[in-house]
């Protein structure tokens, strides 16, 4: 293992564990998995994920979370553009 490689931490799995506990737990308790919208459990898990890294500001956390969309963002006239381009390039 080289010196530049970072080791993973088990605490990185905490948001998905929170999601599964809330979503599956509410489904088992109520007997209806549609009683808890998945988006609610996802947003709670997202808050847990944001709370884990206190070194970054909230705006940077939002930017990093949004960067997982495949490298495109919708801007200018609603067309997908690469992050390396700006609206002035159109």
N, C-alpha and C positions, 0 to 999 in steps of 0.2 A: 504494500500500500504506500503510495507516495505521500509526501507531506501536504500536498495541496488538497487531497480528498477529505471531505467532511464526513464524519460519522453521523448517521441518523439517530434520532432520539425517539423513544417510545411515546413521549408526550406529544409528538406530532400527530399521533392517531387520536388524540383526545376529541377533536371536533367530530370526527366520524362516529366515534363511540357515543358521544352526546346525541348526535342525530339518530343513531339506531336505537338508543335507549328511549328517547322521547317518542319517536315514530312507532317503533314496534311495541314499546311498553304501553302506549295509549291504545294501540290496536288490540293487544291482548286483554287489557283491563276492560275496555268497552265492548269487546267482541266485534268491533267494526273498524276496519283499517281506514275507512273513509271519514271517520269522525274527526281525525286530526289531519288537516291539510299538510302535505309534505313540505310546502313552502314555509310554513310556520316553523317546523322542526329544522329546516335548512337555515333559516334566518337566525335561530337561536344558536345553532352550531357555528354559524359565521361570526356571531358576536364572540363566542368562545375562542375561535381562531384569531380574531383581531386582538383579543385580550392577551394572547400568549406572548406576542413580541412587543415588548414595551420600548424597544430601541427606536422603532419607526414611528413617525407621526401618522395620524389617522388618514390624512390625504394620500400619503405614500402607500399605506395599506390598501386603500381603495384602488389606486393605480395598479398595484401589483395583482390584485384580485381580478381586475378587468383585463389585464394583459394575457390572461389565459384563453382569450377568444380566438386564437389562431393567427394573430398578427394583424388583423384588420379592425378598423373602426369605421363607423358610418358617419360621415361628415359631409360638408359642402352641400351637394345637391342630393344627399341620401345614397350616393353610390359608395360601395366598399373601397376604401383606399388603404394602402400600406401605411404603417406608422411613420415610415421614413419620409413620406410625402406630406405636404401641407395643402390647405385649400388654395393657396396662391399658385400652386403648381398646375391647377386645372385651368 
